[in-house]
Amino acid sequence: MKQYDFEEERVKQEIIKLGAKRVLIQLPAGLKPEGPRLAKVIQKTGALPIISADPCYGACDLATAEAESLGVDLIIHHGHSRMLKYERVPTVYVEARATVSVETVVEKALPLLKEFQRVGLATIVQHVHTLDFVREILLRAGKTVVIGDAGRVNYPGQVIGCDYSNAKSIASEIDAFLFIGGGRFHALGVALSTSKPTIVADPYEKTVYSIDEEARKILKQRWASIVEAKKAKIFAVLVGLKPGQKRLEKALTIKQKLEKTGKTAFLFAIKEITPEALMAFPKVDAYVNTACPRIALDDASKFQKPVLTLNEARVIVNDMSWEELCREGLFEN
């Protein structure tokens, strides 16, 4: 996978420095094919590599419990930047920076940005090192360029699946966003959290397009979920058990607010939020997800009952209006 830098030499040096004898390799879905090759790299240090075959959704999903059960000395976590303040098991983060050029696709995006003077930049960790270069291209095209640095994530302009604070911090200063990266997941998050036109420049597919129509469709679907959830009598408030998704205090707060509006609410502890897991509780009418907010949005059609984000639940308890939700974003940051 020549499109990414896996920093093999740094990984080997970290293993040797720590004297690790057993190493757990954790990879998101798109990088999993590299697992066996990376294991061979680690074997050369004399350590025993173990590849985690479980899904990995982000730095919030660190395989701590798995590492402890396997007697692992070190986790090599690929594809994400550090999120947790501390780890129970020593962890090396390999951000897998992309080596693919973004110049052609950014130039290709300029016609779609024609009507926007002030452009905000957003991207994932794989491309944060390209933002200064992208800024220069846009400046030469006569644009005013703004990159958010809200301090909530590791790099200016960076967004992650549950945190768009960098984008939200500059939304009032710009006319549109240019998102650098592959796929629709994070670009949709930018559009939904800022209500700003968002153009995607995908350097892998070499395509450019607007994500706005898809964002509008999702907003309609979310309003339908809220309307349905307002009729619910019994709620389950989901408490995530993954290291970076456990927000018990938030869950307790929304549970109490639901109860004050006459709803019955229970706390459910869960590691993997799947339609199958929730179907085991047929008497529950609706769910509030306090773990990864993207589950409620990206998998909505798979769930038989409404699954709301925290901000959407605030509409149910009259803490927030629909208009405020659209302005503030579906994500609780």
N, C-alpha and C positions, 0 to 999 in steps of 0.2 A: 504494500500500500504506500506508494511513493508520494502520495498527496499529503502525508502527514509526517511530522518529525516525532519519533518515539523516544528520542534521547537515550538510546541504549547505553552509551558510555557513562552518562550520568547515573543511570539506574545501577549499572554494575559497580560504580564507585560507591554509591550509597549502601549497597548490600555489603560490600567489603568493609566499609567504614563502621557499619553497625554490627558487623559480625553475624548477620542474619543467616540462619540455617534452613529456615522454612519460609517461603514467600508466597503470598496470595496475590494473583494477578486479577484485577477487576477491570472490566471493559464494558462500555455501552454497546448496544446492539450493532451499530455501524462499524465498530472496531473489533468485534469479537473474532472475525476471521484471522486476525493477527495473533491470537492467543498462542497457538502452538509455536509460531516462530519466536515470539517473545519469551516463551518458556525455555527454548533452546539457548537464548541469550543468557538467561538467568542461570541455567545449568552450568555454564562455563565458569561461574564464580564458585561453584561447589555447593551452592544452595539448592534445596529441593523446591521447584516451582509447582504451585497448585493453581489451576485456572478456575475461576468462579464461573459457572455456567448459568447462574441466576441472572435475571434482568438487572440492569443498572440504569437508573433514571437520572442520576446526577450526583454531585458531591454530597447531597443530603442523604444519599442512599449508600453510605459507606458500609462495607461488609464486615462490621466489627464483630458481631456475634459469631458469624461463620469463622472468622479468623481465630477468635478465642477458642472455639470448639475444636479447631484443627491444630491448636498449638503453634500458630503462625507467629513469627517474630516481626514480620514486616508486610504491609499491604502496599502494592504498587497500583495506584488508582489512576486510570487513564481517561483522558478526554474532558476533564473538568478542572477548574481551579479550586483552591482550598475554600471551604465554606464554614466548617466547624471550627470553633475556637481552640478545641483540644481534641485529641483522639486517644482512646484507651489503648489502641494498638498503634505503634509507630507507622506513619503513612507517608509515602512519597507520591506527590501529585505530578503526573506527566500530562501537560495540557494538550499535547498532540497538535501543536501549531501547524496550520495548513501551509504547504509549500507552493500551492497553485497560485498563479498570477491573477490579480483582480483588475488589472488595468483595462483590458478589452471590455469586460462586462460593465465596468463603471462608465467608460466612454459610451457604451451602448445605452446606458440608463439616462443619459443627459436629455434626449428628446422627451422622455416621460416626466422629467423635472422642469420642463420648459416654463410652465406657468407658476412655478414656485421659486421665490427669490431666496428665502431663508431655509436652509436645509439642515436638519439634524442627522447625525450619523449614529447608527447602532449596529452592534454585531455580537457574536458569541466569542468565547475565548480563543477559538481557533484562528480568528482573523483580527484580533485587537492590534496586532503589530502592523497591520496595513492601513490603519485609519489616518495616520499623518500623510501617507501617500495619496489616499483617496481625497483627503481634504485639499491637497495641492491641485488635483485634477479639477475639483469643483470650483476652487478659487480662480483657476485659469479660465473657467467657463463663466466667470462673473457672479458666482453665487456667494452668499454669506453662509458660513459653515459654523455649526455649533455642535460640540461634543459634551455630553453630560458627564459630570464626575461627582455624583452624590455621596460617594464614600461607602455605599452599602455593599458593593461588590468590589472585586479586586482591581479592576482597570477602568479608566475612562471609556465611555461608550459601550461597555460590556453589559449585556443583559443575560439573565438565566431564566429558566422556565417559570420560576415563581417570583422573580424580582425584576421589575422594570423601572426601578427608581431612577436610574441614570436617564432613561428616556423621559419619564414623567417630570424630572427636574427641569427640563428645557422645553417642554411641550408648549408653554406660553410664548416662547421666544422664536418659534420656527413655524414655517408654513407646511412642511412635509418632512417625513423621514426617508432616508435611504438606508435600507438594511442590507448588509453584506453577509452572505452566507447561503448555504444550501437548505432546501426544504422550506416548509411553510410554518412550522411550529412556532419558532421564535418571532418571526415577522408578524404573525397573527397576534402574538402577545403584545408586540409594540403597538399595533393598531388598536387593539381592544383596551389597552391600558392608557392610551393617550387621546383616542378619538381623532387622530391626525391621519391624513393621507399617507400611505406607506408604500414605497416602491422597493421591490426586492431585486437585488443584483446577485444572481447565483453564479459563482465562478466555476462550479463543477459542471453544470449543464450549459453554462454560457447563455443563460436566458435572463430577461428582465421582464417584470410584470407588476401590476398593482394588486395588492392583497385586499383592497377596500371592499369589494363586493362580497368576498367571503366573510369578512369581518361583520358586515351588515347582516348577512344571513345568520351568523352565529348569535348576534344580538337579538334577533327575532326569536330564535330558538330559546335563548336564555329567558326572555320575557315570558314565553309560553311555560317554561319550567317554573318560574316564580308564581305565575297565576295558578298553576296546578298545585304548587306547594302551599299556597295560601289556604286551600281547602283542607289540607292535611290536619289530622288531630294528633297523631303520634309521630314524633320525630326521633331519629337516631342521630346523635352528634358523634361523628367519627374522629377518633384520636389516633393519629398515625404513630406507629411504633418504630419507624426508621429513625436513625440518629438525628437527622436534620429536619424531621417533619413532626416531631412530637411537640404539640402546643396545647398542653393540658389546660393552662389558664385561659386561653382563648376559648377552648371548648366549654369550660365551666361557665364562662361569662355568657356565651350565646345560649347555653342550656337554660340558665336562669332567666334570660330575657324572653325566650320562647315560653317558659312556664308562666311568666308574668302576663303574657297575652292569652293565657288559657290553654296553651298546648301542653301535651304530655311529652317529655323529652328524656331520653336515656343516653348515657355515654357508652359507646362501643369502641373497644380497643382493637386495632386491626393493623396488620403489616402490609398486606396486598389488598387494595380495594378493587374488587372485581365484581361483575354482575352476579356471578355464581355465589360469591360469599354473601352478598346482600339478599339474594333470593331465599336464603335460609330463614329469613325473618318476615314472613308474609303479613304480619299484623302492623309492621311499620309502614307509614304512609309516605314519608319523605325523609331525606338524609341531608345533613349539613356536614360537609367535608372540611375539616381543619388541617388536613395533611396537604399533599401537593394539590394546588388549586386547578392544575391543568386536567386532572382526572375528570372533573365535572364538565369540562368544556370539550375535551377531545374525544371522550368516550360516551357522550351524553346519549346517543342513539342506542347504545348497548344496554343501558339500564332501564328496567321496567318502571321504576319510581323516580321522581325528581331527586337529583343530587345537586345541592347548591354549594356555591363558594361562600365564604364568610361574609363578603360584602353583599351577596344576593340574599343571604339570611337576614342581614340588617334591614333589607327592604321589608321582609316578612314581619319583623318586630317594630317597624316604623322608626328605625334609627336613621334611615336613609331613603330618599325618594328614588324613583327610577331615573329621573333626570340627573340627580347627583351621582347615581351609580354609573351612568353613561359618561359623566364628566370625570369622575374619579377613577373609573376603570373597574373591571370585574374582579381584579386581584386585590387582596388585602395585603399591603406591603408594610 
